Amino acid sequence: QAELRQISQVCHRVPAQPPQTFWEAVQMVWFVQLGLILSENSLAFNLGRFDQYMFPYYQNDIQAALLSPGLAQELIECLWIKLSEWIWVISRNTANYFAGYNSFQNLTIGGRKRDGSDAFNQLSTMCIKATAHVRTPQPGLSVRIHPDTAEEDLMEVCRLIRLGTGFPAVHN
């Protein structure tokens, strides 16, 4: 009951107001994707560098003890599931025309920040783990690798590749 109340509160805040918490930011990402899917041809609405724009919300909530890494992982995995349900909200004509076609909602992690430093963070790893745990076709996961990518991050990428899911696409 408490969780349903929390979901209700989050859904009443965003997108009418900017997200203040990680949970609200995740919900906002889904609402934006859903709005794009409903208003346009639903193919190729990418989520961009999710681990970069979501990290400040995650970091603030962790520091304020409003969020645990476990709950953050669960919220990311729930988002992955929702992103794979896009077919339920498109028109009948679009569904008939694109039946079974991938929606190409790509999400990119890792790479470098504007200052050239490594951009991998806790959310990068959580996105890799979400892709491994839920094994849904969406979102498509891309990872940016560079010579300064930490070995532990590279090994997380390799463990996901080893599963044979086709993810992530590796760019370097």
C-alpha positions as CSV (number, residue, x, y, z in Angstrom):
1,Q,0.0,0.0,0.0
2,A,2.8,2.4,0.9
3,E,4.5,1.6,-2.5
4,L,1.3,2.4,-4.4
5,R,1.0,5.7,-2.6
6,Q,4.6,6.5,-3.5
7,I,4.0,5.7,-7.1
8,S,0.9,7.9,-7.1
9,Q,2.8,10.8,-5.5
10,V,5.6,10.5,-8.1
11,C,3.1,10.3,-11.0
12,H,1.3,13.4,-9.8
13,R,4.5,15.5,-9.6
14,V,6.1,14.7,-12.9
15,P,6.0,15.7,-15.7
16,A,4.0,18.8,-14.4
17,Q,7.0,19.7,-12.3
18,P,10.7,19.0,-12.7
19,P,11.8,15.8,-11.0
20,Q,13.5,16.2,-7.6
21,T,14.4,12.6,-6.9
22,F,15.9,9.6,-8.8
23,W,12.5,7.9,-8.7
24,E,10.8,11.0,-10.2
25,A,13.5,11.3,-12.8
26,V,13.1,7.7,-13.9
27,Q,9.3,8.2,-14.1
28,M,9.9,11.4,-16.1
29,V,12.1,9.5,-18.6
30,W,9.2,7.0,-19.1
31,F,6.6,9.7,-19.4
32,V,8.7,11.5,-22.0
33,Q,9.2,8.3,-24.0
34,L,5.6,7.4,-23.7
35,G,4.6,10.9,-25.0
36,L,6.9,10.6,-27.9
37,I,5.6,7.2,-28.8
38,L,2.0,8.3,-28.6
39,S,2.5,11.5,-30.6
40,E,4.9,10.3,-33.4
41,N,6.1,7.3,-35.3
42,S,7.5,5.3,-32.4
43,L,10.7,4.2,-34.0
44,A,14.1,5.5,-32.8
45,F,13.4,7.7,-29.8
46,N,16.6,7.4,-28.0
47,L,17.2,7.9,-24.3
48,G,20.7,9.3,-24.9
49,R,23.4,9.2,-22.2
50,F,21.1,8.0,-19.4
51,D,23.9,7.3,-16.9
52,Q,25.1,10.9,-17.2
53,Y,21.9,12.9,-16.9
54,M,20.5,10.6,-14.2
55,F,23.6,10.4,-12.1
56,P,23.0,13.7,-10.2
57,Y,19.6,12.5,-9.1
58,Y,21.0,9.1,-8.0
59,Q,24.0,10.7,-6.2
60,N,21.8,13.3,-4.4
61,D,19.3,10.6,-3.2
62,I,22.1,8.2,-2.0
63,Q,23.8,11.0,-0.1
64,A,20.5,12.1,1.5
65,A,19.7,8.5,2.4
66,L,16.4,8.7,0.3
67,L,17.4,5.8,-2.0
68,S,19.3,2.6,-1.7
69,P,21.3,1.1,-4.6
70,G,18.9,-1.9,-4.5
71,L,15.9,0.3,-5.0
72,A,17.7,2.3,-7.8
73,Q,18.5,-1.0,-9.5
74,E,14.8,-2.1,-9.2
75,L,13.6,1.2,-10.7
76,I,16.0,0.9,-13.6
77,E,14.9,-2.6,-14.3
78,C,11.2,-1.6,-14.1
79,L,12.0,1.1,-16.7
80,W,13.6,-1.5,-19.0
81,I,10.4,-3.5,-18.8
82,K,8.2,-0.5,-19.5
83,L,10.4,0.4,-22.5
84,S,9.7,-3.1,-23.9
85,E,6.0,-2.5,-23.6
86,W,5.8,0.3,-26.2
87,I,3.8,-1.8,-28.6
88,W,0.7,-1.6,-26.3
89,V,0.4,2.1,-26.8
90,I,0.7,2.6,-30.6
91,S,-2.1,2.8,-33.1
92,R,-3.6,-0.4,-34.7
93,N,-2.3,0.7,-38.1
94,T,1.2,1.3,-36.8
95,A,1.1,-2.0,-35.0
96,N,0.0,-3.9,-38.1
97,Y,2.6,-2.2,-40.3
98,F,5.5,-2.6,-37.8
99,A,4.4,-5.9,-36.2
100,G,7.4,-7.4,-34.4
101,Y,9.7,-4.6,-35.5
102,N,12.2,-3.3,-33.0
103,S,11.5,0.2,-31.7
104,F,15.3,1.1,-31.4
105,Q,15.1,3.0,-28.1
106,N,18.8,3.1,-27.6
107,L,20.5,4.1,-24.4
108,T,24.3,4.9,-24.2
109,I,26.5,4.6,-21.2
110,G,30.2,5.2,-20.4
111,G,32.5,7.1,-22.6
112,R,34.1,10.4,-21.6
113,K,32.8,13.5,-20.0
114,R,33.3,16.9,-21.5
115,D,36.5,17.4,-19.6
116,G,37.9,14.1,-21.1
117,S,37.7,12.1,-17.9
118,D,36.0,8.7,-17.7
119,A,32.2,8.9,-17.6
120,F,31.5,5.4,-16.2
121,N,29.7,5.7,-12.9
122,Q,27.5,3.5,-10.6
123,L,24.5,4.0,-13.0
124,S,26.6,2.7,-15.9
125,T,27.1,-0.5,-14.1
126,M,23.5,-0.6,-13.0
127,C,22.3,-0.3,-16.6
128,I,24.6,-3.2,-17.6
129,K,23.2,-5.3,-14.7
130,A,19.6,-4.3,-15.6
131,T,20.1,-5.5,-19.2
132,A,21.5,-8.8,-17.9
133,H,18.8,-9.3,-15.4
134,V,15.6,-8.5,-17.3
135,R,16.9,-9.5,-20.8
136,T,14.3,-7.5,-22.6
137,P,14.8,-6.3,-26.2
138,Q,14.6,-2.7,-25.1
139,P,16.3,-0.5,-24.5
140,G,19.1,-1.2,-26.9
141,L,22.3,-0.7,-24.8
142,S,25.4,0.9,-26.3
143,V,28.6,1.4,-24.3
144,R,31.4,3.8,-25.1
145,I,34.9,2.4,-24.4
146,H,38.2,4.3,-24.5
147,P,41.8,3.6,-23.5
148,D,41.2,4.9,-19.9
149,T,38.1,2.7,-19.3
150,A,38.7,1.0,-15.9
151,E,39.3,-2.7,-16.2
152,E,36.4,-3.5,-13.8
153,D,34.0,-1.5,-16.1
154,L,35.3,-3.3,-19.2
155,M,34.8,-6.6,-17.4
156,E,31.2,-5.8,-16.6
157,V,30.7,-5.1,-20.4
158,C,32.4,-8.4,-21.2
159,R,30.2,-10.3,-18.8
160,L,27.1,-8.9,-20.5
161,I,28.4,-9.7,-24.0
162,R,29.1,-13.3,-22.8
163,L,25.4,-13.7,-22.1
164,G,24.7,-13.6,-25.8
165,T,21.9,-11.1,-25.7
166,G,23.3,-9.0,-28.4
167,F,23.9,-6.2,-26.0
168,P,25.7,-4.0,-25.6
169,A,26.9,-2.4,-28.8
170,V,30.4,-1.4,-28.2
171,H,31.8,1.9,-29.6
172,N,35.4,3.0,-29.3
